[in-house]
Amino acid sequence: MVEIGSPFPSFSLPNEKNEKVDLAQLRGKWIALFVYPKDDTPGCTIESKGFSAAKSDFEQANAVALGISADDSASHQQFCDKHGLTVSLLADPNGELLRAGGVGQTDWHGTMYWDRTTFLIDPQGILRKVYKDVKPTGHEQQVLNDIRALSAQ
């Protein structure tokens, strides 16, 4: 697991539109990087819809919310289209960033899924908070509140 107060691992991953998203491009903004197990599953849909609904609140807080899972860009695009998602979803099919971040995995009926985890990264690229065992409903508000509190310090 990346240590709080340490630089978050650099990344350049494709989103749902197959456009590269780089950590370096996001310098100057808070980043809420939420890891979810699988596109178009109940909890993941609730969480992604919550972050999408709060997108303008994140923008007002000088922040961006990004989802990430091991699903590919095409799967992410279908997920976005089906549920009207407006947050960008990063594809990490080989699990490179997920492993580098220290995200755990859980076996569910013989398939390994990445654990629901959120990383809060400050505008300088430093990890400020890790949320483990995330409950999908309302999680975006908890993250927003923490961004506002940390920004005020």
C-alpha positions in Angstrom: 0.0 0.0 0.0 1.3 3.5 -0.8 2.1 5.4 2.4 0.1 8.5 3.2 2.3 11.5 2.7 4.2 9.7 -0.2 3.9 10.5 -3.9 1.2 8.4 -5.6 2.6 6.1 -8.3 2.7 7.8 -11.7 0.2 6.5 -14.2 -0.9 6.8 -17.8 -4.1 4.8 -18.4 -6.8 4.8 -21.1 -10.3 6.0 -20.1 -13.7 4.9 -21.5 -13.0 6.8 -24.7 -9.5 5.2 -25.0 -7.9 8.5 -24.3 -4.8 8.5 -22.1 -5.1 10.0 -18.6 -1.8 10.9 -16.9 -1.2 11.7 -13.3 1.1 14.5 -14.4 -1.8 16.2 -16.5 -3.8 16.4 -13.3 -1.2 18.3 -11.3 -2.8 21.2 -9.5 -6.1 19.4 -8.8 -7.2 17.1 -6.0 -7.9 13.5 -7.3 -10.4 11.1 -5.9 -9.3 7.8 -7.5 -12.0 5.3 -6.7 -11.3 1.6 -7.3 -14.4 -0.5 -8.0 -14.6 -4.3 -8.7 -16.6 -4.6 -11.9 -18.5 -2.5 -14.5 -22.3 -2.7 -14.4 -22.6 -4.5 -11.0 -24.9 -3.1 -8.4 -22.5 -1.5 -5.9 -20.2 -0.2 -8.6 -23.1 1.4 -10.4 -24.3 3.1 -7.2 -20.8 4.4 -6.5 -20.1 5.6 -10.1 -23.5 7.3 -10.3 -22.8 9.0 -7.0 -19.5 10.4 -8.2 -21.1 11.4 -11.6 -23.9 13.3 -9.8 -21.3 15.2 -7.7 -19.0 16.0 -10.7 -19.7 19.8 -10.5 -19.2 19.7 -6.7 -15.8 18.2 -7.3 -15.0 20.7 -10.0 -15.9 23.6 -7.6 -13.5 22.0 -5.0 -10.7 22.0 -7.6 -10.9 18.2 -7.8 -11.6 15.4 -10.3 -13.1 12.0 -9.5 -11.8 9.1 -11.6 -13.0 5.5 -11.4 -10.7 2.6 -12.1 -11.1 -1.1 -12.5 -9.6 -4.0 -14.4 -12.3 -3.7 -17.1 -11.2 -2.5 -20.5 -12.1 0.8 -22.2 -14.9 -0.7 -24.3 -16.6 -2.2 -21.2 -16.2 1.2 -19.4 -17.9 3.0 -22.4 -20.8 0.6 -22.3 -21.1 1.1 -18.6 -21.1 4.9 -19.0 -23.6 4.8 -21.8 -26.0 2.5 -20.0 -26.0 4.5 -16.8 -25.3 8.1 -18.0 -22.0 8.2 -16.1 -20.0 11.4 -16.5 -16.9 10.6 -14.5 -14.0 9.2 -16.4 -13.3 5.5 -15.9 -9.7 4.3 -16.2 -8.9 0.8 -17.6 -6.2 -1.1 -15.8 -6.7 -4.6 -17.2 -3.3 -5.9 -16.1 -3.7 -4.4 -12.6 -0.4 -2.5 -12.8 -1.6 0.6 -11.0 -3.9 -1.3 -8.7 -1.0 -3.5 -7.6 1.3 -0.4 -7.3 -1.3 1.2 -5.1 -1.5 -1.8 -2.9 -5.2 -2.6 -3.6 -6.3 -5.9 -2.2 -8.3 -8.6 -4.0 -11.2 -10.7 -3.0 -12.3 -14.1 -4.4 -16.0 -14.0 -5.3 -17.3 -17.3 -6.6 -13.9 -18.3 -8.1 -13.1 -14.9 -9.7 -10.7 -12.4 -8.2 -11.9 -8.8 -8.0 -10.1 -5.7 -6.8 -11.3 -4.4 -3.4 -13.4 -1.2 -3.3 -10.8 1.4 -2.3 -10.5 5.2 -2.8 -7.2 7.2 -2.9 -7.3 10.9 -2.2 -4.4 12.6 -3.9 -3.5 16.2 -3.4 -2.7 18.8 -6.1 1.0 18.0 -5.8 0.5 14.3 -6.4 0.9 13.3 -2.7 -1.4 10.6 -1.2 -3.4 12.2 1.6 -6.0 9.6 2.5 -7.0 6.0 1.7 -10.5 4.7 2.2 -10.8 0.9 2.4 -13.9 -1.3 2.5 -15.9 1.6 1.0 -19.7 1.5 1.1 -20.8 2.8 -2.3 -23.8 4.8 -1.2 -22.8 8.4 -0.3 -19.1 7.8 -0.5 -18.6 10.7 -2.8 -19.9 13.1 -0.2 -17.4 11.8 2.4 -14.5 12.3 -0.1 -15.8 15.8 -1.0 -16.0 16.8 2.7 -12.4 15.6 3.2 -11.2 17.5 0.2 -12.8 20.7 1.5 -11.4 20.1 5.0 -7.9 19.4 3.7 -8.0 22.3 1.3 -8.8 24.7 4.2 -5.7 23.7 6.2 
